[in-house]
Amino acid sequence: MPLDQYQTIKDVADRLKVAEATVRHWVKLGHLRAINIGKGWRIANTDLNEFLRLHQTAPRQQSDGPNGSDSEGKP
C-alpha cells in the first residue's frame, strides 16, 4: 500500500478556495472521506482526488445549430 499524504480541513479549503465549513459539510455528509486523528480531521490526497473526480463537470458539447445554438435555437 503506497504512503499517502494527508491534508487538514483548512489545507483543502484553501486549495479549493471554499470555506472550511464547506469542507466539513462534505465530510459530514460522507461525500469526502476523512479521518479524525485526535488533533483534527485529515484528508488523504487520494480521497480528495476521488472526490474531485466524482464532482467534475462534463466538458461543453459542440452545438450543431447555426450561431452556436442547439437544434431548438438555445445557446
BAPAVEX-371136 format. One record per residue (C-alpha): x, y, z. Coordinates in steps of 0.5 Angstrom, whole numbers, plus 500, padded with zeros to 3 digits. Layout:
N
+-----+-----+-----+
|  xx |  yy |  zz |
+-----+-----+-----+
|   X |   Y |   Z |
...
+-----+-----+-----+
//
This chain:
75
+-----+-----+-----+
|  xx |  yy |  zz |
+-----+-----+-----+
| 500 | 500 | 500 |
| 503 | 507 | 498 |
| 504 | 512 | 503 |
| 499 | 518 | 502 |
| 500 | 525 | 504 |
| 494 | 528 | 509 |
| 492 | 535 | 509 |
| 488 | 539 | 514 |
| 481 | 541 | 513 |
| 484 | 548 | 512 |
| 489 | 546 | 507 |
| 483 | 543 | 503 |
| 479 | 549 | 504 |
| 485 | 554 | 502 |
| 487 | 549 | 496 |
| 479 | 549 | 493 |
| 478 | 556 | 495 |
| 472 | 555 | 499 |
| 470 | 556 | 507 |
| 473 | 551 | 512 |
| 465 | 550 | 514 |
| 464 | 547 | 507 |
| 469 | 542 | 507 |
| 467 | 540 | 514 |
| 460 | 539 | 511 |
| 462 | 535 | 505 |
| 466 | 531 | 511 |
| 459 | 530 | 515 |
| 455 | 528 | 509 |
| 460 | 523 | 507 |
| 462 | 526 | 501 |
| 469 | 527 | 502 |
| 473 | 522 | 506 |
| 477 | 524 | 512 |
| 480 | 521 | 519 |
| 480 | 524 | 526 |
| 487 | 523 | 529 |
| 485 | 526 | 535 |
| 489 | 533 | 533 |
| 483 | 534 | 528 |
| 481 | 532 | 521 |
| 486 | 530 | 516 |
| 484 | 528 | 509 |
| 488 | 524 | 504 |
| 490 | 526 | 497 |
| 488 | 520 | 494 |
| 481 | 521 | 498 |
| 481 | 529 | 495 |
| 483 | 527 | 488 |
| 477 | 522 | 488 |
| 472 | 527 | 491 |
| 474 | 532 | 485 |
| 474 | 526 | 480 |
| 467 | 525 | 482 |
| 464 | 532 | 482 |
| 468 | 534 | 476 |
| 463 | 537 | 471 |
| 463 | 534 | 464 |
| 466 | 538 | 458 |
| 462 | 543 | 454 |
| 459 | 540 | 448 |
| 460 | 543 | 441 |
| 453 | 545 | 438 |
| 451 | 543 | 431 |
| 446 | 549 | 430 |
| 447 | 556 | 427 |
| 450 | 562 | 431 |
| 453 | 557 | 437 |
| 446 | 555 | 438 |
| 443 | 548 | 439 |
| 437 | 545 | 435 |
| 432 | 548 | 439 |
| 435 | 555 | 438 |
| 438 | 555 | 445 |
| 445 | 557 | 446 |
+-----+-----+-----+
//
